[in-house]
Amino acid sequence: MTPEHHSLPQFSQLPQLDQAAQQAWQQGRARYAVDLYLANLHQFERYPGAWYNCAFYLRHAGDFQLAIEHYQRALKLGIDSPEEVWLNIGVIHNEGLLDNQAALAAFEQALALRPNYLPALLNLGNCHEQQGDRSAAAACFRKVIELEPINGYAFARLADVTQFDASADPLISAMQQLLAQANLPHDDHVDLLFALGKAHDDCAEFATAFSFYQQANKLNAQRMPAWQAEQQQAFARAQTAWLEVEPTANSVGAQGIPVFICGMFRSGSTLLEQMLGAHSEVSTGGELDFFARFDPARRGQAATNALARQLGAEYLNFVSERLPAQRYFTDKRPDNIWRMGLIKRALPEAKFIVTKRHPLDNALSVYFTRLGAGMNYANSISDTLAFIAQQEQLLTEWQQDFGADIYTIDYEQVVQQPEQQLRALLEWLDLPWQAACLDFHQRRNSVRTASVWQVRQPLYTRSIQRYKNYAEFLPPWPEPKQ
């Protein structure tokens, strides 16, 4: 999903408030920016820009419903460029409240006001892709390209929803021509390189594909700090401090028992969540960002019982706004494996499913995906393998304390023996077997990860030992003993 496509409006009537709020936000203190606006909004309640700015900060502070209400107030007051407001409302519904239908309606409203509004078209295409509607998504991306033929992001998104059969495909030629243009924006350049890697991988032209992926990752790495193993180890040590904290007394909550599906990105967690989500007693949340957003280790806060209790209560409230009540609900944020101590102290009833995959297959899949600065190890296969090794070491520590509530499962075994693996997992959860779990690909839910198209089809094994197609470019790795 593309970000909000605007800058904060500035109004001469409230310059001091704007300046203080923006400074707080830039320092990562979105809640303080919200508090400033809420305390002073009564003085500027006739100015739509004040409501708009407050909504912006509310969204970044995670107060999504109130943000929508403030955006709607700005609309009623006749704010300029209302299509931008509808765009932001759609982004909140999609990314914050996990309500794709409301998001689709908001993006359509933006386009009704301004039919050629590119950010709304791109977000609408992403929404259709998340719903599994390939043709509708492609139509949106083609419309963007028609309106702006040099939009590299739209070309890359179209490539993502296209299955290529031959390198003579006109879309591949069009992307190569665009890539050759001078002064191509950095992000478009990176997106096109990843897209061309994907296209040639589809065509089984592996050496060409890897060359594009190498260029993509090298360029992507230029705009983010290099991954440092020492920093990652320090982060892990900060997380294990939660082992010294007593568990809280938070109840399970109305939504049920939380099940955190975690592990390495691109290790099969989306597939597993889709399978579990087909069960009548499980609701799925996707990649909820709550603990990543409020992680005390990122904020320099000490691990305390009071903080764990607070975060546990806030998390249950966060989930209640998004998911229906079931016996279990899933939170599929892979990097929550690093926060297992915090989560277990905040939510003592929580269970964890850790997905695993052959390290080279996993590292290759990560390398072939454009990830953000928070996953900067992804630009290097060797860094990704080192990251996986550190994660495994930390998992060993978690298992010593929470072993009964941790279930590890291998992607390869799930794909090759799905019923056997699912039966064992459901038994661990004390859930009855339901054959619908094997028909996961027929679900029409929204999927917000890079695996969106993989989980819209029946199980396949072609991703197992995929690394052998690229063996000449990869470091040696000992094969497991049979």
Stockholm file with secondary structure:
# STOCKHOLM 1.0

chainA/1-482         MTPEHHSLPQFSQLPQLDQAAQQAWQQGRARYAVDLYLANLHQFERYPGAWYNCAFYLRHAGDFQLAIEHYQRALKLGIDSPEEVWLNIGVIHNEGLLDNQAALAAFEQALALRPNYLPALLNLGNCHEQQGDRSAAAACFRKVIELEPINGYAFARLADVTQFDASADPLISAMQQLLAQANLPHDDHVDLLFALGKAHDDCAEFATAFSFYQQANKLNAQRMPAWQAEQQQAFARAQTAWLEVEPTANSVGAQGIPVFICGMFRSGSTLLEQMLGAHSEVSTGGELDFFARFDPARRGQAATNALARQLGAEYLNFVSERLPAQRYFTDKRPDNIWRMGLIKRALPEAKFIVTKRHPLDNALSVYFTRLGAGMNYANSISDTLAFIAQQEQLLTEWQQDFGADIYTIDYEQVVQQPEQQLRALLEWLDLPWQAACLDFHQRRNSVRTASVWQVRQPLYTRSIQRYKNYAEFLPPWPEPKQ
#=GR chainA/1-482 SS CCCCCCCCCCCTTSHHHHHHHHHHHHTTCHHHHHHHHHHHGGGGTTCHHHHHHHHHHHHHTTCHHHHHHHHHHHHHTTCSCHHHHHHHHHHIIIIISCCHHHHHHHHHHHHHHCTTCHHHHHHHHHHHHHTTCHHHHHHHHHHHHHHCTTCHHHHHHHHHTCCCCCTTCHHHHHHHHHHTSTTCCHHHHHHHHHHHHHHHHHTTCHHHHHHHHHHHHHHHHTTSCCCCHHHHHHHHHHHHGGGGSCCCCCCCCTTCEEEEEEESTTSSHHHHHHHHHTSTTEEECCSCCHHHHSCHHHHTCCCCHHHHHHHHHHHHHHHHTTSCCCSEEEECCGGGGGGHHHHHHHCTTCEEEEEECCHHHHHHHHHTSCCCGGGGGGGCHHHHHHHHHHHHHHHHHHHHHHGGGEEEEEHHHHHHSHHHHHHHHHHHTTCCCCGGGGGGGGCCCCCCSTTTTGGGSCCCCTTTTGGGGGGGGSCCCCCCCC
#=GC SS_cons         CCCCCCCCCCCTTSHHHHHHHHHHHHTTCHHHHHHHHHHHGGGGTTCHHHHHHHHHHHHHTTCHHHHHHHHHHHHHTTCSCHHHHHHHHHHIIIIISCCHHHHHHHHHHHHHHCTTCHHHHHHHHHHHHHTTCHHHHHHHHHHHHHHCTTCHHHHHHHHHTCCCCCTTCHHHHHHHHHHTSTTCCHHHHHHHHHHHHHHHHHTTCHHHHHHHHHHHHHHHHTTSCCCCHHHHHHHHHHHHGGGGSCCCCCCCCTTCEEEEEEESTTSSHHHHHHHHHTSTTEEECCSCCHHHHSCHHHHTCCCCHHHHHHHHHHHHHHHHTTSCCCSEEEECCGGGGGGHHHHHHHCTTCEEEEEECCHHHHHHHHHTSCCCGGGGGGGCHHHHHHHHHHHHHHHHHHHHHHGGGEEEEEHHHHHHSHHHHHHHHHHHTTCCCCGGGGGGGGCCCCCCSTTTTGGGSCCCCTTTTGGGGGGGGSCCCCCCCC
//
